[in-house]
Structure formats: C-alpha cells, structure tokens
C-alpha cells in the first residue's frame, strides 16, 4: 500500500521532468500526468479506511545522524487535502489551454513540481520533511508569478517572497526548538505531540508556527501580500495560490499547531479568533469598494479563510469539521471564479466591473455556470459552500456568541458584494465592449461544467467528505482536550 503514497508524491515530479522536455506538447503531457495522479487518488480512496488511523505509511531513514526520516502517511485529515489538490490540478492545467505562454514546457512543469511539494506537505509525518515540502511548494509558484505575471510582477512577487520566507524561518526556529526538546532527537510528529512543554514554551512556539501559517492563509494583518499577488499572477498561478496553496496554512494549523501546543492555543487562540473575525469584516468592506473583479474575489478569499481560521481555533468538532469541508469547497469555488474572470479578461482585456455588463445575453452558458459558482461562494443551501459555513458558524457560536455574530457577516456581506458583482458583469445592457462576447466552448466548457457539478454534488450530498475526516478530527479534539485537562 505504501507504493500508492510514493506514487502520489513522486508521480507529479516525474511528470514535471518529462513535461520540461516536451516543448509545444507540454500542456498535453502535463494533463496526462495530472490525470494519472487522479487515478492514483481514486485507488487511495477505494483502499482508505475512514477511521482515526494513519494509513499507507512510508518510513525510510533519510539522514539518520540527525534523526530525519522520509516518514509520510495518510489519515482522514490529509486525505481531504490530497483530494482537493489532485482534483484541482487537472482543472487548472486545462484552464490554461487557451493561453499562449512563452516557454510552455517550463510553465506546466512548474505546476506539476508544485503539486509534488503540496502532496509532500499534506502527508509528511516528519517535521523536517514537512518543512522541505513547504519550501518546495513555494519555489515553483514564485517562478510562475515572476516569469508569467503582470507588469508589476517583480515588485509584487518580491513582497510575496519576503513574507513567505520570513514566515518559514519562524516555523523552522520552532521546529528546531522542538527537536532539541525531544529526548529521542528526531523530527517525528508523534514525538512532538508527546512533548511536555510548559505554558511559556508553548506560547512562543505557537507564535513561531502561527505567523508562518497565518501568512500563507492569509489572515489579518498578515494578508497584505495577497491581493496584489493574486492580481499580478497569471490566472493559473492565482488558482494555485488561492485554490490549494493557502490550504497549506490551514492544514498546518490543524496538523502541527493545535496538537503540539494546545496550551499555546488556549492562551492565544482568542487573539487568533479576533484577528480572523477582524479580517472577515475588513476584507468584506474592502471587497465592496473594489472596481476590479479579480481584486474583489481576492478580498473575498481573505474573508472566507478568516471564517475557516476562526472555526479551527474554536477547538470543537463542528468548527474543525467545517474547516475540513470548507477547505475543499473554497478551493473549488475560488478556482471557478478566477477562471470565469480569466475568460472575460482574455476576451475583453479588462476586469474592470464598470466596463462590463450584458454578457449573459451574449454568453448564456457562461452566465449559468458563473451564477452556480457565485451561489456556492455565498453559501446558498444546496451548494457546497453552505455545509462548511454552517458547521463553522456552529463551532464559533459554541465558543462565543459575539464572535459568531461578526463571523456571520462573511455570509451576509459576501452575498451582497458577490451578487452585485454578478449583476454588474453579467446582467443589464450590453455595451460596445461586450456586444461581441463569445460564449464558452471546448476546454472552458469542460472545466466549468466539472466545477459546477462539484458545487452541486458536495452541496446536496456532503456526507462522504465529512465521513472521510470525522474519526480523525474526533481523535484530534480528544487528544487536545486530554492534554489541556492535564495541563500539558
């Protein structure tokens, strides 16, 4: 069974190497590689037992003198992030089919290289291996944004790089400190879970990890790199950042932060929730003011991630389960939104909302799929966004009524600015710019139909996704509660 996990990690890496030498056929080779990963993911799902155990274990000595192992596995928490990654990567590759990129082999190879790093992050059970995957996923997205981004890409990308590297260094300091406190002198995750650290130690480790994860998500006030980066990145890069890469931060909080330093979470979690809720309100207000549709969606993403973060730090089953399914739903929805805006931008050379209007008359298929994705984003019952946001608000309500009241603004305000944006872009009268708009076809149609199917399917029947993570989440909450009871 361990071969399946090794395939998940290294198949995209092999695909990246082949793609890099494929020239003009790169996009087809990359898609074949991504679909191969989908097949392996299906095999993993078919063999996965949704209990609290870690399965498909791989554990090889890597640098024995330092206690570093290639130790990885899959449980109910990581299976959801693997499913998200390997579902979205083929869609992201297909979404780039109608673009002409300079050096396409390099572009698509970097996407696959990033996929390998992401899977490593989501499966690593060795802290050093986790850190390697964390950095490995950053390198390709940096080059994707720096080489194929917009006119201000260098300045914007440098800010993104400095933010993420600074956060990574804080996390590395935390990992090294935990290693030095570990009597076994290894980086094994279970050894870190078993450490008995006092409140002061857990406090500073909390901040070392939290800053790294908060930058990646991002949550207020560590978000300032995000809107410009999302706007300047090529659309495939924006999809990778918003759909998958920010989930690294959410996953890091769930897998590494909460179980290792529960006292730190208990002492500082309230501040983390306050920052998350402030981010929800702040980002929603800024989204109202945006004249560029892509920046509006970027700020919308900050608001939704703030809700997920608040649900995690509520430290209860509902909040944690809501975070798990909302990671998946948010990734699907935000990729769909950015793809629709990319289609509009590629045809009309603008994302300025005031320049648009009446597109639905010229492109009814696009109007329908865009509406379905928007409704999923605003958490309409029966769509994928509803169940996650409902569980998150339940979890936050159990923690604090007032926190839930302000966190709930993400749904109310989100519905207003997203539906207003849809109205201004798709409805009303056509103008000189939109009169000749062509409807979606080919790969555009296929990608958006798949996304809409997922929005509806997960919304109508979320049980299989929730069932995958339920036992693992329950075990995590039980472990944290037990440690807090013992004061360790």
N, C-alpha and C positions, 0 to 999 in steps of 0.2 A: 504493500500500500504506500510505502514511503516514496516509491517511484513517481506516483501521481503528484506529490508535493514538489519533488525535484523538477518534474516537467512544468508545473505551474510557474516555478521561479525561473528556470533556465530556458524554456522554450521561446519566450519573447526575446531573450538575449541572443539566441541562435538566429531567430528571425531578423533581429536588428543587424547582425553581421551580414546575413545574406542580402537583406534589403539595401545595405550600404553600397553593394556592388551591382545593384540591379538597374541602375540608370533610369530610363523612362518607364520601365515596368515596375518601379519601386512601389507604387500605390497598390498594385495587384498582389505583389509578393507580401507586402505588409498586411493586407487584408486577409490573405491565406493564413499567415502566421497568427493573426488575431483570432480568426475563426477556429484555428487549431486549439488555441487556449480556451475558447468557449467549449469545445468538445471535451477537453480535459476537465474543465469546471463541471460540466454535466456529469461526468464519471465520478468526480469527487462528491457531488450532491447525491448521486444514487447510492454511494457507499457510506455516506455520512450518517452517523447515529446522533440524533439531536438530544444528547444528554450533556452532562456537565464535563465530560472527559475531553482531553486533548488527543486528537487522532492524527493519523498519517505522520507520525513522529519521525524526524530525522535528527540524528545526534552524532556528529563526527568531530573528533578533536581537530582544531584548526591551528591555534597557537598554544600548545599545552603549557608552555612555561609561564604564560600569563593567565591561564585558566579560561581561554577563549575557545568556544566550540561553535561549529556550524549546527546550531540547535534550533529547529523550527517545527511547527505543528499547527494544526487547525482545530479550533473549537467553535462553539456557537456564536462567539463574538466576531472572530476573524472570518468565518465563512460568509457573513453578510458583506463585509468589505471586499472580499475576493469576488463575490458575485457582482457587486457594483462595478469593480474595476474591469473585469473581463466581459461584462455586458456593454459598458460604455466605450471601451477602446475600439471595437469594430465600427461602432456608430460614428465615432469621432474621425476615424480614418475615412469612412465613406463620405462624411460631410465635407471632406477636403478634396473630393474627386474633381469638382468643377473649377478648382483653383489651379493656376499655373504657378508653381513655385520654382524659384531658382534653386538648383541642386535638390530635386525632389527625393533622391535616394537618401541624402543626409537628413532631410526633414522627417520622412517616415521612419527611418532607422532610429532617430532620437525618440520618437513616440514609443516605439517598442522597447527601447532601452529604459525609458521611464517606467513602462509597465512592469518590467522585471524588478526595478527598485521598489515600486509600490507594493508588489506582492511580497517582497522580502520584508518590508516594514510590517505588513499585516500578518505575517506568520512567524516572525523572529521570536524565539524564546530565550535568547541570549542578548543582554543589553548592548554589548559591543556590536553584535550583528545587526541589531535594530538601528544603531547609530550609523553603521555603514549603509544600510538600506535608505535611511533618512537622507543622507548626503547624496547617495547615488540617484535618488529620485529628483533632487534639486538640480543637478548638473545639466541634464538634457533640457529641462524646461527653461533654464537660464539661456541656453544657446538658441532654443526655438524662439524665445521672445527677442533676444538680442540680434539675431540674424534676419528673421522674417517679420519683425514687428513694425509698428508705425514710425512716423518721422521723429518722434521724441523717444524712441525705444531705448537709446543708450542711457540717457539720464534717468528715465523711469526704471529701467531694468537694474541699474546700479543701486537705486534705493531699495528695490525688492531684494537684491542680493545681499546688501549690507544688513537689512532687517533679519533675513532668514539665517544668515551666517552667525550674527550676534546671538540669536535665539538658540541656535545649535550649540554654540560654545557654552552657554549657560547649562544646557542639558548635559553636555559632555562633562562639565565640572561635577554635576550631580551624580552622574554615572560613576565617575572615578571615586568620588567620596563613598558611595555605596559599596563599591568594590573593596575599598580599604577597610570598611567596617565589617565586611563579610569574612568570617573565620575560615571559610572554605577557599577564599581567594579565587573566586570565579565570578562570571557575569550572569550566572543562571537566574532566570526570573523568579523561580520558586525560592531560591536562596535570598533574593532581595525581599520577597514577600515575608519571609520568616525573620527578618532582622528586627531586633528590639531597639528602636531608636526613641530617644526622649522627645518631648514636645518641641524643644528648641531646634534640635537636629531636623525633625520633620518639617518645621516651619521654613527653614531656608532651602531645604530640598524641594519643598512644594513650589517655592518661587522659581527655583532653577529650572524645574520642569514646566511649570505653568507658563512662564514667559515664552519658552520655545513653542509650546503648543498653542498659546493664545495668538502669537504672531502668525502661525501657519493657518489658523482657522479662518479669518482673524476675528478677534473680538475687541471692542473698545477698551483702551485707547491705542491698541497695537495694530490698528487697521489701516493706517494712512497710506501704506504702500499699495493697497488693493485696488481702489477704483481706477487709478492711472494705469496700473499694470494690466488690468482686465481690458481697458480701453485700447491700449497700445499693442498688446499681444495679438498675433494672428488668431483668428477665431478658434482654430484647433487648440492653440495654446491656452486661450481663455477657457475653453471647455475642460481641458486637462486640469487647470488650476481650480476652477470652481466646482467641477463635477466630481473630481477624485482627490486632488492633492490636498484640499482643505480638510478632507476627511482624515488625513494623517494626524492632524492636530486633535480632532475629536477622538479618534481611536487611541492616541497616545494618552489622553486624559483617562479614558476608561481602562485601558490595559496596564498602564505604567504608573500614572499619578495616584489615582484613587486607592488601589490596593496596597501600594508601597508606603504611602504616608497618610493614613486615614486621620491621624491627629492633626496633621497639617491642613487637611481638607476641612476638618471640623472647626479649626481655629480661623482659617482664612476663606473657607467656602462661601460664607455670607458675602464677603467682599467680591468674590468671583461672580456670584449671582447678581450683585448690584451692578458690576461692570457690564455683565451680559445684558441686563434689562435696560440699562442706560444706552447701550449700543443698539438695542431694538428700537427704542424711541428716537434716538438721534438719527440712525440710518434711515428710518421711515420718513422723518421730517425732511432730511436731505434729499431722499428719493422724490418727494413731492416737487422739489424745486428743479429737478433735472430737466434739461431741454434735449439731452442726448439719450436715446433709448437704451444704449448699451451701458451707460453710466447708471441709469435708473435701475437696471437689473443688477448691476454690481452692488449698489447700496441695498437693494432688496435682499441679496445674498447675505450681507452682513447682519441684517435684521433676523433672518431665518436661522443663521448659525448661532446668534445670540440666544435664541429660544432653546436650541439644542443644548448649548453650554449650560444654561440655567437649569434645564431638566436633569442633566448629569449631576450637577453639584447639589441638587435636592436630595440625592442619596436614597432613592426609593425605587421599587420595581417599576412603577409606572413611568417615572421620568427616564430611567435607563432604557427600558424597552421602547419608549417613544423616541429616544435618541437613536436607537439602532435602526428602526424602520424609517425614521426621518432622514437619516444619512442616505439611505437608498433612494427615497422619494425626491429629496432635494437634488441629488446628483442627476437623476433622470430629468427633472423639470428644468433645471438651470441649463443643462446641455441643450434641451429643446428650445428654450427661449433664445439662447445665444445663436443657435443655428438659424432660427427664423429671422433674427435681426441681421445675420450674415447674408441670408438670401436677399433681403430687402436692400442691404448696403451694396451688395455686388451688382444688383441691377440698377440702382438709383444713385449710387455713390454718396449716400448720406444716411445717417441715423438720426438726424435732427427731427424731432417729433413734429415741429411746426411746418416742416416741408412736406409732410406726408398726408395721407387721407384718401379714402375711397378705394383702397387697394382691394377690399373684399369684392367689389363689383367686377374687377378685372381678374381676380385670382380667388375664386370661391373655395377651392381645395385648401389653399394656404390659410384662408380666413378660418375655416373649420378647425384645422389641426392647431392653429395658433390659439384659438379660443379654448380648446380642450386643455392645452398645456397651461394657459393662464389660469383656468379654473382649478387645475391641480395645484398650481402655485399658491392660490388664495385659499386653499383647503376647503373647497366645496365638498360636502358629503357625497360619497360615491367616487371620489377621486383619491389618488394615492397620498396627497398632502393632508387629508383630513385625519386619518387614524393616528399618524405620527404627532400632529399638533394637538390633537385631543388628549393623547396619553401624556405628552409633555406638560400641557397645562394642568392636567390632573396631578401629576407629580409635583409641579411647582406649587399648586394650591395646597397640597398636604404639607409643604414646607412653610409657606407663608401666603395668606390670602392677598395681601397687598402686592407681593411680588407677582402673583398670578394675574392680578388686575392689570398691572402695567405690561407684563409679558403678553397678555392677550391682545394688546394693541397691535402686535405684529399681524394678526388676522384682520382686524378692522382697518387699520391704515393700509395694509398690503392690498386689501380688496379695492380700496379707493384708488390708490395710485396705479395699480396694475390694470384695472378695468378702464380707468381714464386714459391710460396709455394705449390700450387696445382700441378704444373708441377713436382717439385722435389719429391713430396709424391706419386702421383698417376700415373704419366707417366714414360716413359723411360723403361729401362730393369729391370726385377725382379732380386733380389739377393738371397742369401742363406736364408736371414731372411724372405723375403716377398713371396717366391715361394709357400709356403703352406697356404697363406692367404685365409680365408673362407669369402664368401660374406654374406651380411646382411640377416637376416631372423627373423621371429616372431615379437617380440615387437620392435626390432631395425627397422625393415622394416616399421612397422605401424607408429612409431614416426616420422621417417624421411620423409615418404610419406605425413603425415599431415603437417609437416613444409614446404615441397616443395609446397604443394597445397596452403598454405597461402602466400608464397613468390610470387607465380604467380597470385593468385586471387587478392591480395591487389595491386599488380603492374599493373594489367590490369584494375581493377575497384576500385580505391581508394575512389570514391565519398561517399559511405555510411559512412566510417570512418570520412572523412572530414566534412560531414554533421552533424555528431553527436556533434562535438565540435565547429562548425563555429559560432553559435549565442553566445555561452558562451565566446569564445575568443574575438569576436567583442565587447561584453559588457565590458570585462576586459580592452581592449585597450581604449575604450571610457572613462571609469572611470579614468584610469591613465592619459589620455590626459587632461581631465577636471581638475583633481587635480593639474597637472603641470601648466595649464593655470592660475589657481587661486593661485598657489604658495604654496600649502599645501601638 
